[in-house]
Amino acid sequence: MTIDRILRRKEVEHITGLSRSTIHRHIRSGDFPIPIKLTARLVGWRQSELQRWLEARHDA
């Protein structure tokens, strides 16, 4: 069994090289994984979904 890490925004920014506003623009356009709500004010992304997104961009 593999455990899927939840990545916070700063880590997602570091991994993708995208700024917060660019990530949100891609989310709105449907071109970025939708974050999951962790608490009322915190969100995170599943590492597996982010990895698939990165691989798809690399293959394009």
PDB file as gemmi writes it, atoms N, CA and C in Angstrom:
CRYST1    1.000    1.000    1.000  90.00  90.00  90.00 P 1                      
ATOM      1  N   MET A   1       0.850  -1.191   0.000  1.00  0.00           N  
ATOM      2  CA  MET A   1       0.000   0.000   0.000  1.00  0.00           C  
ATOM      3  C   MET A   1       0.887   1.243   0.000  1.00  0.00           C  
ATOM      4  N   THR A   2       0.549   2.205  -0.831  1.00  0.00           N  
ATOM      5  CA  THR A   2       1.291   3.451  -0.928  1.00  0.00           C  
ATOM      6  C   THR A   2       0.489   4.570  -0.268  1.00  0.00           C  
ATOM      7  N   ILE A   3       1.152   5.351   0.531  1.00  0.00           N  
ATOM      8  CA  ILE A   3       0.501   6.496   1.170  1.00  0.00           C  
ATOM      9  C   ILE A   3       0.730   7.718   0.304  1.00  0.00           C  
ATOM     10  N   ASP A   4      -0.353   8.406  -0.026  1.00  0.00           N  
ATOM     11  CA  ASP A   4      -0.304   9.597  -0.868  1.00  0.00           C  
ATOM     12  C   ASP A   4      -0.124  10.821   0.026  1.00  0.00           C  
ATOM     13  N   ARG A   5       1.018  11.472  -0.080  1.00  0.00           N  
ATOM     14  CA  ARG A   5       1.272  12.668   0.730  1.00  0.00           C  
ATOM     15  C   ARG A   5       0.377  13.817   0.299  1.00  0.00           C  
ATOM     16  N   ILE A   6       0.073  14.675   1.234  1.00  0.00           N  
ATOM     17  CA  ILE A   6      -0.639  15.915   0.950  1.00  0.00           C  
ATOM     18  C   ILE A   6       0.396  17.031   0.979  1.00  0.00           C  
ATOM     19  N   LEU A   7       0.478  17.759  -0.119  1.00  0.00           N  
ATOM     20  CA  LEU A   7       1.453  18.837  -0.244  1.00  0.00           C  
ATOM     21  C   LEU A   7       0.778  20.173  -0.007  1.00  0.00           C  
ATOM     22  N   ARG A   8       1.406  21.011   0.784  1.00  0.00           N  
ATOM     23  CA  ARG A   8       0.888  22.353   1.038  1.00  0.00           C  
ATOM     24  C   ARG A   8       1.332  23.292  -0.081  1.00  0.00           C  
ATOM     25  N   ARG A   9       0.741  24.462  -0.123  1.00  0.00           N  
ATOM     26  CA  ARG A   9       0.945  25.411  -1.206  1.00  0.00           C  
ATOM     27  C   ARG A   9       2.412  25.759  -1.441  1.00  0.00           C  
ATOM     28  N   LYS A  10       3.155  26.056  -0.387  1.00  0.00           N  
ATOM     29  CA  LYS A  10       4.564  26.439  -0.569  1.00  0.00           C  
ATOM     30  C   LYS A  10       5.357  25.325  -1.246  1.00  0.00           C  
ATOM     31  N   GLU A  11       5.083  24.090  -0.863  1.00  0.00           N  
ATOM     32  CA  GLU A  11       5.782  22.962  -1.481  1.00  0.00           C  
ATOM     33  C   GLU A  11       5.362  22.795  -2.940  1.00  0.00           C  
ATOM     34  N   VAL A  12       4.079  23.000  -3.222  1.00  0.00           N  
ATOM     35  CA  VAL A  12       3.581  22.922  -4.602  1.00  0.00           C  
ATOM     36  C   VAL A  12       4.228  24.023  -5.439  1.00  0.00           C  
ATOM     37  N   GLU A  13       4.329  25.218  -4.900  1.00  0.00           N  
ATOM     38  CA  GLU A  13       4.995  26.314  -5.612  1.00  0.00           C  
ATOM     39  C   GLU A  13       6.451  25.941  -5.909  1.00  0.00           C  
ATOM     40  N   HIS A  14       7.131  25.374  -4.939  1.00  0.00           N  
ATOM     41  CA  HIS A  14       8.537  25.001  -5.122  1.00  0.00           C  
ATOM     42  C   HIS A  14       8.690  23.909  -6.183  1.00  0.00           C  
ATOM     43  N   ILE A  15       7.853  22.891  -6.117  1.00  0.00           N  
ATOM     44  CA  ILE A  15       7.950  21.772  -7.051  1.00  0.00           C  
ATOM     45  C   ILE A  15       7.613  22.198  -8.476  1.00  0.00           C  
ATOM     46  N   THR A  16       6.571  23.007  -8.635  1.00  0.00           N  
ATOM     47  CA  THR A  16       6.120  23.386  -9.982  1.00  0.00           C  
ATOM     48  C   THR A  16       6.847  24.600 -10.532  1.00  0.00           C  
ATOM     49  N   GLY A  17       7.382  25.435  -9.644  1.00  0.00           N  
ATOM     50  CA  GLY A  17       7.995  26.682 -10.085  1.00  0.00           C  
ATOM     51  C   GLY A  17       6.967  27.752 -10.408  1.00  0.00           C  
ATOM     52  N   LEU A  18       5.719  27.517 -10.009  1.00  0.00           N  
ATOM     53  CA  LEU A  18       4.634  28.465 -10.282  1.00  0.00           C  
ATOM     54  C   LEU A  18       4.332  29.299  -9.044  1.00  0.00           C  
ATOM     55  N   SER A  19       3.879  30.517  -9.274  1.00  0.00           N  
ATOM     56  CA  SER A  19       3.481  31.376  -8.164  1.00  0.00           C  
ATOM     57  C   SER A  19       2.065  31.011  -7.714  1.00  0.00           C  
ATOM     58  N   ARG A  20       1.695  31.528  -6.564  1.00  0.00           N  
ATOM     59  CA  ARG A  20       0.354  31.289  -6.022  1.00  0.00           C  
ATOM     60  C   ARG A  20      -0.728  31.743  -7.004  1.00  0.00           C  
ATOM     61  N   SER A  21      -0.562  32.928  -7.568  1.00  0.00           N  
ATOM     62  CA  SER A  21      -1.590  33.438  -8.485  1.00  0.00           C  
ATOM     63  C   SER A  21      -1.657  32.608  -9.766  1.00  0.00           C  
ATOM     64  N   THR A  22      -0.526  32.135 -10.252  1.00  0.00           N  
ATOM     65  CA  THR A  22      -0.518  31.306 -11.459  1.00  0.00           C  
ATOM     66  C   THR A  22      -1.184  29.963 -11.189  1.00  0.00           C  
ATOM     67  N   ILE A  23      -0.918  29.386 -10.020  1.00  0.00           N  
ATOM     68  CA  ILE A  23      -1.572  28.124  -9.655  1.00  0.00           C  
ATOM     69  C   ILE A  23      -3.080  28.321  -9.626  1.00  0.00           C  
ATOM     70  N   HIS A  24      -3.550  29.397  -9.009  1.00  0.00           N  
ATOM     71  CA  HIS A  24      -4.994  29.642  -8.936  1.00  0.00           C  
ATOM     72  C   HIS A  24      -5.589  29.931 -10.305  1.00  0.00           C  
ATOM     73  N   ARG A  25      -4.858  30.579 -11.175  1.00  0.00           N  
ATOM     74  CA  ARG A  25      -5.340  30.814 -12.537  1.00  0.00           C  
ATOM     75  C   ARG A  25      -5.512  29.483 -13.272  1.00  0.00           C  
ATOM     76  N   HIS A  26      -4.540  28.570 -13.109  1.00  0.00           N  
ATOM     77  CA  HIS A  26      -4.635  27.246 -13.733  1.00  0.00           C  
ATOM     78  C   HIS A  26      -5.790  26.431 -13.142  1.00  0.00           C  
ATOM     79  N   ILE A  27      -6.031  26.563 -11.849  1.00  0.00           N  
ATOM     80  CA  ILE A  27      -7.161  25.862 -11.214  1.00  0.00           C  
ATOM     81  C   ILE A  27      -8.469  26.350 -11.824  1.00  0.00           C  
ATOM     82  N   ARG A  28      -8.618  27.676 -11.936  1.00  0.00           N  
ATOM     83  CA  ARG A  28      -9.844  28.249 -12.498  1.00  0.00           C  
ATOM     84  C   ARG A  28     -10.074  27.808 -13.936  1.00  0.00           C  
ATOM     85  N   SER A  29      -8.988  27.639 -14.696  1.00  0.00           N  
ATOM     86  CA  SER A  29      -9.134  27.231 -16.096  1.00  0.00           C  
ATOM     87  C   SER A  29      -9.282  25.715 -16.240  1.00  0.00           C  
ATOM     88  N   GLY A  30      -9.178  24.982 -15.122  1.00  0.00           N  
ATOM     89  CA  GLY A  30      -9.326  23.535 -15.162  1.00  0.00           C  
ATOM     90  C   GLY A  30      -8.059  22.811 -15.570  1.00  0.00           C  
ATOM     91  N   ASP A  31      -6.926  23.516 -15.539  1.00  0.00           N  
ATOM     92  CA  ASP A  31      -5.653  22.949 -15.989  1.00  0.00           C  
ATOM     93  C   ASP A  31      -4.696  22.660 -14.833  1.00  0.00           C  
ATOM     94  N   PHE A  32      -5.218  22.413 -13.648  1.00  0.00           N  
ATOM     95  CA  PHE A  32      -4.368  22.124 -12.495  1.00  0.00           C  
ATOM     96  C   PHE A  32      -5.200  21.316 -11.520  1.00  0.00           C  
ATOM     97  N   PRO A  33      -4.589  20.382 -10.797  1.00  0.00           N  
ATOM     98  CA  PRO A  33      -5.366  19.606  -9.831  1.00  0.00           C  
ATOM     99  C   PRO A  33      -6.063  20.498  -8.805  1.00  0.00           C  
ATOM    100  N   ILE A  34      -7.284  20.145  -8.505  1.00  0.00           N  
ATOM    101  CA  ILE A  34      -8.055  20.907  -7.524  1.00  0.00           C  
ATOM    102  C   ILE A  34      -7.567  20.530  -6.127  1.00  0.00           C  
ATOM    103  N   PRO A  35      -7.294  21.522  -5.289  1.00  0.00           N  
ATOM    104  CA  PRO A  35      -6.821  21.209  -3.932  1.00  0.00           C  
ATOM    105  C   PRO A  35      -7.944  20.608  -3.095  1.00  0.00           C  
ATOM    106  N   ILE A  36      -7.532  19.881  -2.062  1.00  0.00           N  
ATOM    107  CA  ILE A  36      -8.508  19.358  -1.120  1.00  0.00           C  
ATOM    108  C   ILE A  36      -8.478  20.229   0.134  1.00  0.00           C  
ATOM    109  N   LYS A  37      -9.631  20.420   0.709  1.00  0.00           N  
ATOM    110  CA  LYS A  37      -9.747  21.273   1.895  1.00  0.00           C  
ATOM    111  C   LYS A  37      -9.317  20.481   3.122  1.00  0.00           C  
ATOM    112  N   LEU A  38      -8.331  21.004   3.844  1.00  0.00           N  
ATOM    113  CA  LEU A  38      -7.840  20.340   5.044  1.00  0.00           C  
ATOM    114  C   LEU A  38      -8.517  20.884   6.294  1.00  0.00           C  
ATOM    115  N   THR A  39      -8.659  22.204   6.348  1.00  0.00           N  
ATOM    116  CA  THR A  39      -9.387  22.869   7.431  1.00  0.00           C  
ATOM    117  C   THR A  39     -10.130  24.033   6.787  1.00  0.00           C  
ATOM    118  N   ALA A  40     -10.711  24.878   7.602  1.00  0.00           N  
ATOM    119  CA  ALA A  40     -11.449  26.027   7.065  1.00  0.00           C  
ATOM    120  C   ALA A  40     -10.549  26.947   6.236  1.00  0.00           C  
ATOM    121  N   ARG A  41      -9.247  27.011   6.591  1.00  0.00           N  
ATOM    122  CA  ARG A  41      -8.351  27.940   5.902  1.00  0.00           C  
ATOM    123  C   ARG A  41      -7.180  27.277   5.186  1.00  0.00           C  
ATOM    124  N   LEU A  42      -7.056  25.953   5.293  1.00  0.00           N  
ATOM    125  CA  LEU A  42      -5.909  25.269   4.710  1.00  0.00           C  
ATOM    126  C   LEU A  42      -6.332  24.303   3.610  1.00  0.00           C  
ATOM    127  N   VAL A  43      -5.558  24.298   2.524  1.00  0.00           N  
ATOM    128  CA  VAL A  43      -5.779  23.338   1.453  1.00  0.00           C  
ATOM    129  C   VAL A  43      -4.462  22.634   1.156  1.00  0.00           C  
ATOM    130  N   GLY A  44      -4.564  21.532   0.462  1.00  0.00           N  
ATOM    131  CA  GLY A  44      -3.386  20.795   0.044  1.00  0.00           C  
ATOM    132  C   GLY A  44      -3.682  20.037  -1.228  1.00  0.00           C  
ATOM    133  N   TRP A  45      -2.652  19.536  -1.845  1.00  0.00           N  
ATOM    134  CA  TRP A  45      -2.777  18.773  -3.079  1.00  0.00           C  
ATOM    135  C   TRP A  45      -2.234  17.372  -2.863  1.00  0.00           C  
ATOM    136  N   ARG A  46      -2.892  16.381  -3.450  1.00  0.00           N  
ATOM    137  CA  ARG A  46      -2.371  15.019  -3.397  1.00  0.00           C  
ATOM    138  C   ARG A  46      -1.117  14.949  -4.263  1.00  0.00           C  
ATOM    139  N   GLN A  47      -0.067  14.381  -3.713  1.00  0.00           N  
ATOM    140  CA  GLN A  47       1.196  14.284  -4.426  1.00  0.00           C  
ATOM    141  C   GLN A  47       1.028  13.517  -5.737  1.00  0.00           C  
ATOM    142  N   SER A  48       0.222  12.473  -5.743  1.00  0.00           N  
ATOM    143  CA  SER A  48       0.023  11.673  -6.952  1.00  0.00           C  
ATOM    144  C   SER A  48      -0.624  12.487  -8.065  1.00  0.00           C  
ATOM    145  N   GLU A  49      -1.591  13.334  -7.725  1.00  0.00           N  
ATOM    146  CA  GLU A  49      -2.246  14.162  -8.734  1.00  0.00           C  
ATOM    147  C   GLU A  49      -1.284  15.202  -9.291  1.00  0.00           C  
ATOM    148  N   LEU A  50      -0.482  15.787  -8.426  1.00  0.00           N  
ATOM    149  CA  LEU A  50       0.494  16.771  -8.876  1.00  0.00           C  
ATOM    150  C   LEU A  50       1.536  16.108  -9.772  1.00  0.00           C  
ATOM    151  N   GLN A  51       1.963  14.908  -9.415  1.00  0.00           N  
ATOM    152  CA  GLN A  51       2.933  14.176 -10.225  1.00  0.00           C  
ATOM    153  C   GLN A  51       2.368  13.891 -11.619  1.00  0.00           C  
ATOM    154  N   ARG A  52       1.104  13.455 -11.701  1.00  0.00           N  
ATOM    155  CA  ARG A  52       0.475  13.208 -13.010  1.00  0.00           C  
ATOM    156  C   ARG A  52       0.412  14.497 -13.827  1.00  0.00           C  
ATOM    157  N   TRP A  53       0.085  15.615 -13.175  1.00  0.00           N  
ATOM    158  CA  TRP A  53       0.005  16.894 -13.866  1.00  0.00           C  
ATOM    159  C   TRP A  53       1.377  17.275 -14.428  1.00  0.00           C  
ATOM    160  N   LEU A  54       2.420  17.114 -13.614  1.00  0.00           N  
ATOM    161  CA  LEU A  54       3.785  17.437 -14.068  1.00  0.00           C  
ATOM    162  C   LEU A  54       4.202  16.551 -15.231  1.00  0.00           C  
ATOM    163  N   GLU A  55       3.894  15.263 -15.153  1.00  0.00           N  
ATOM    164  CA  GLU A  55       4.247  14.342 -16.236  1.00  0.00           C  
ATOM    165  C   GLU A  55       3.508  14.683 -17.524  1.00  0.00           C  
ATOM    166  N   ALA A  56       2.239  15.062 -17.413  1.00  0.00           N  
ATOM    167  CA  ALA A  56       1.460  15.447 -18.595  1.00  0.00           C  
ATOM    168  C   ALA A  56       2.040  16.697 -19.243  1.00  0.00           C  
ATOM    169  N   ARG A  57       2.486  17.652 -18.448  1.00  0.00           N  
ATOM    170  CA  ARG A  57       3.082  18.875 -19.006  1.00  0.00           C  
ATOM    171  C   ARG A  57       4.435  18.574 -19.660  1.00  0.00           C  
ATOM    172  N   HIS A  58       5.152  17.638 -19.075  1.00  0.00           N  
ATOM    173  CA  HIS A  58       6.460  17.267 -19.620  1.00  0.00           C  
ATOM    174  C   HIS A  58       6.305  16.545 -20.960  1.00  0.00           C  
ATOM    175  N   ASP A  59       5.243  15.724 -21.091  1.00  0.00           N  
ATOM    176  CA  ASP A  59       5.014  14.964 -22.313  1.00  0.00           C  
ATOM    177  C   ASP A  59       4.459  15.826 -23.432  1.00  0.00           C  
ATOM    178  N   ALA A  60       3.857  16.958 -23.086  1.00  0.00           N  
ATOM    179  CA  ALA A  60       3.224  17.821 -24.104  1.00  0.00           C  
ATOM    180  C   ALA A  60       4.223  18.566 -24.934  1.00  0.00           C  
TER     181      ALA A  60                                                      
END                                                                             
